[in-house]
Amino acid sequence: MKCSCCGKDIGEFTFDNSYQMPDEVFSLNEGERESRAQIDSDLCRLDDRYFLRGVVYLPVNDSDKEFGWGIWAEVSEDRFFEYVRNYESDNSNKAQFSGKVANSLPYYPETLNISLQVKLGNETQRPLFKLVEQDICLLSSNSKVLP
């Protein structure tokens, strides 16, 4: 891969990154996290709030590639438990539903609480997140990840 500014070869780059938990859960001290949150690699509950882990793909400057961010989305209690009940099933035919981004991504204007749609996959796939059209404009074309 070449730098779009100077043309220098910058080597291979990993086109994905992930968060282990929603930002609000991460910001808690260990004691609070233990008492208020339940979390595993795909699901999180903080008090009476619910989160799913999935992937959102965002474009990379001067490239036809996309950067895959493993992020968390806050979803309704009903949608959360429906997902839990059907976790080991093919959910790819289920209707999409709404959520909010639960992580602040670096290199972009603030992403926390941006609206998104959750598209479930089969039993081996994490949900796919797609930013809602009116909130995509918050991520201007000048703020795509990488030079």
C-alpha positions as a Markdown table, in Angstrom:
| # | Residue | x | y | z |
|---|---|---|---|---|
| 1 | Met | 0.0 | 0.0 | 0.0 |
| 2 | Lys | 1.3 | 3.5 | -0.8 |
| 3 | Cys | 0.8 | 6.7 | 1.1 |
| 4 | Ser | -1.6 | 8.9 | -0.8 |
| 5 | Cys | 0.4 | 12.0 | 0.3 |
| 6 | Cys | 4.0 | 11.1 | -0.6 |
| 7 | Gly | 3.6 | 7.9 | -2.6 |
| 8 | Lys | 6.0 | 6.0 | -0.3 |
| 9 | Asp | 5.3 | 2.3 | 0.2 |
| 10 | Ile | 3.9 | 1.9 | 3.7 |
| 11 | Gly | 3.6 | -1.9 | 3.6 |
| 12 | Glu | 0.5 | -4.0 | 4.3 |
| 13 | Phe | -2.1 | -2.7 | 6.5 |
| 14 | Thr | -4.7 | -4.6 | 8.5 |
| 15 | Phe | -8.1 | -3.5 | 7.4 |
| 16 | Asp | -10.0 | -4.2 | 10.6 |
| 17 | Asn | -10.0 | -3.3 | 14.2 |
| 18 | Ser | -12.3 | -4.1 | 17.1 |
| 19 | Tyr | -13.5 | -3.0 | 20.5 |
| 20 | Gln | -13.8 | -5.5 | 23.3 |
| 21 | Met | -16.8 | -3.6 | 24.9 |
| 22 | Pro | -18.9 | -0.5 | 24.5 |
| 23 | Asp | -17.1 | 2.7 | 25.5 |
| 24 | Glu | -19.4 | 3.4 | 28.5 |
| 25 | Val | -18.7 | -0.1 | 29.9 |
| 26 | Phe | -14.9 | 0.3 | 29.2 |
| 27 | Ser | -14.9 | 3.6 | 31.1 |
| 28 | Leu | -16.2 | 2.1 | 34.3 |
| 29 | Asn | -13.7 | 1.1 | 37.0 |
| 30 | Glu | -13.3 | -2.7 | 37.5 |
| 31 | Gly | -15.6 | -2.8 | 40.6 |
| 32 | Glu | -18.4 | -0.9 | 38.9 |
| 33 | Arg | -18.0 | -3.0 | 35.7 |
| 34 | Glu | -18.3 | -6.2 | 37.7 |
| 35 | Ser | -21.4 | -5.0 | 39.6 |
| 36 | Arg | -23.3 | -3.3 | 36.7 |
| 37 | Ala | -22.3 | -5.1 | 33.5 |
| 38 | Gln | -22.5 | -8.5 | 32.1 |
| 39 | Ile | -20.3 | -9.0 | 29.0 |
| 40 | Asp | -19.0 | -11.6 | 26.7 |
| 41 | Ser | -17.5 | -11.5 | 23.2 |
| 42 | Asp | -20.8 | -10.8 | 21.5 |
| 43 | Leu | -23.3 | -9.5 | 24.0 |
| 44 | Cys | -23.3 | -6.9 | 26.8 |
| 45 | Arg | -25.7 | -5.6 | 29.3 |
| 46 | Leu | -25.1 | -2.5 | 31.4 |
| 47 | Asp | -27.8 | -1.9 | 34.0 |
| 48 | Asp | -31.0 | -1.8 | 31.8 |
| 49 | Arg | -29.2 | -1.1 | 28.5 |
| 50 | Tyr | -28.3 | -3.8 | 25.9 |
| 51 | Phe | -25.5 | -4.1 | 23.3 |
| 52 | Leu | -24.6 | -6.3 | 20.4 |
| 53 | Arg | -21.2 | -6.6 | 18.8 |
| 54 | Gly | -21.0 | -6.4 | 15.1 |
| 55 | Val | -19.0 | -5.0 | 12.2 |
| 56 | Val | -19.4 | -1.7 | 10.3 |
| 57 | Tyr | -17.4 | -1.2 | 7.0 |
| 58 | Leu | -16.2 | 2.3 | 6.2 |
| 59 | Pro | -14.4 | 3.5 | 3.1 |
| 60 | Val | -10.6 | 4.1 | 2.9 |
| 61 | Asn | -9.3 | 7.2 | 1.2 |
| 62 | Asp | -8.0 | 6.8 | -2.4 |
| 63 | Ser | -8.8 | 3.1 | -2.3 |
| 64 | Asp | -11.6 | 0.7 | -3.2 |
| 65 | Lys | -11.1 | -1.0 | 0.2 |
| 66 | Glu | -13.2 | -0.7 | 3.3 |
| 67 | Phe | -12.0 | -0.7 | 6.9 |
| 68 | Gly | -14.0 | -3.2 | 9.1 |
| 69 | Trp | -14.6 | -1.8 | 12.6 |
| 70 | Gly | -15.7 | -4.4 | 15.1 |
| 71 | Ile | -18.0 | -2.2 | 17.2 |
| 72 | Trp | -20.9 | -2.4 | 19.7 |
| 73 | Ala | -24.4 | -1.1 | 19.0 |
| 74 | Glu | -26.9 | -0.3 | 21.7 |
| 75 | Val | -30.2 | -2.0 | 20.8 |
| 76 | Ser | -33.6 | -2.3 | 22.5 |
| 77 | Glu | -34.2 | -4.9 | 25.1 |
| 78 | Asp | -36.7 | -6.8 | 22.9 |
| 79 | Arg | -34.2 | -7.0 | 20.0 |
| 80 | Phe | -31.4 | -8.0 | 22.3 |
| 81 | Phe | -33.3 | -11.0 | 23.8 |
| 82 | Glu | -34.7 | -12.0 | 20.4 |
| 83 | Tyr | -31.1 | -12.2 | 19.1 |
| 84 | Val | -30.1 | -14.2 | 22.2 |
| 85 | Arg | -33.0 | -16.7 | 21.7 |
| 86 | Asn | -32.0 | -17.2 | 18.1 |
| 87 | Tyr | -28.3 | -16.9 | 18.5 |
| 88 | Glu | -27.5 | -20.4 | 17.1 |
| 89 | Ser | -29.9 | -20.0 | 14.2 |
| 90 | Asp | -29.6 | -18.5 | 10.7 |
| 91 | Asn | -31.0 | -15.0 | 11.2 |
| 92 | Ser | -30.1 | -13.7 | 7.8 |
| 93 | Asn | -33.8 | -13.5 | 6.7 |
| 94 | Lys | -34.8 | -11.5 | 9.8 |
| 95 | Ala | -35.8 | -7.9 | 9.3 |
| 96 | Gln | -33.2 | -5.2 | 10.0 |
| 97 | Phe | -33.6 | -3.2 | 13.2 |
| 98 | Ser | -32.2 | 0.0 | 14.6 |
| 99 | Gly | -29.5 | 0.7 | 17.1 |
| 100 | Lys | -26.9 | 3.4 | 18.0 |
| 101 | Val | -23.1 | 3.2 | 17.8 |
| 102 | Ala | -21.6 | 2.6 | 21.2 |
| 103 | Asn | -18.0 | 3.3 | 20.4 |
| 104 | Ser | -16.1 | 6.5 | 19.4 |
| 105 | Leu | -14.0 | 5.6 | 16.4 |
| 106 | Pro | -10.6 | 7.3 | 15.9 |
| 107 | Tyr | -9.9 | 9.3 | 12.7 |
| 108 | Tyr | -13.6 | 10.3 | 12.3 |
| 109 | Pro | -15.8 | 13.0 | 13.7 |
| 110 | Glu | -17.7 | 11.7 | 16.8 |
| 111 | Thr | -19.4 | 8.4 | 16.0 |
| 112 | Leu | -20.9 | 7.7 | 19.4 |
| 113 | Asn | -24.7 | 7.5 | 19.2 |
| 114 | Ile | -24.9 | 7.6 | 15.4 |
| 115 | Ser | -27.9 | 5.7 | 14.2 |
| 116 | Leu | -27.4 | 2.4 | 12.5 |
| 117 | Gln | -29.3 | -0.5 | 11.1 |
| 118 | Val | -28.5 | -4.0 | 12.4 |
| 119 | Lys | -28.5 | -6.8 | 9.8 |
| 120 | Leu | -28.2 | -10.3 | 11.3 |
| 121 | Gly | -26.4 | -13.1 | 9.6 |
| 122 | Asn | -26.2 | -16.8 | 10.0 |
| 123 | Glu | -25.1 | -18.6 | 13.2 |
| 124 | Thr | -21.4 | -18.1 | 12.4 |
| 125 | Gln | -21.5 | -14.4 | 11.6 |
| 126 | Arg | -21.6 | -11.3 | 13.7 |
| 127 | Pro | -24.2 | -8.7 | 12.9 |
| 128 | Leu | -23.5 | -6.3 | 10.1 |
| 129 | Phe | -24.0 | -2.6 | 11.0 |
| 130 | Lys | -24.9 | 0.0 | 8.4 |
| 131 | Leu | -24.9 | 3.7 | 9.3 |
| 132 | Val | -28.2 | 5.4 | 8.7 |
| 133 | Glu | -28.2 | 7.7 | 5.8 |
| 134 | Gln | -28.8 | 11.0 | 7.6 |
| 135 | Asp | -26.0 | 10.2 | 10.1 |
| 136 | Ile | -23.5 | 9.2 | 7.4 |
| 137 | Cys | -23.1 | 12.9 | 6.5 |
| 138 | Leu | -21.5 | 13.3 | 10.0 |
| 139 | Leu | -18.6 | 11.3 | 8.6 |
| 140 | Ser | -17.5 | 13.6 | 5.9 |
| 141 | Ser | -15.6 | 12.3 | 2.9 |
| 142 | Asn | -12.5 | 14.1 | 4.3 |
| 143 | Ser | -12.5 | 11.9 | 7.4 |
| 144 | Lys | -12.1 | 8.5 | 5.8 |
| 145 | Val | -9.6 | 6.4 | 7.7 |
| 146 | Leu | -6.0 | 6.3 | 6.4 |
| 147 | Pro | -4.1 | 8.9 | 4.4 |
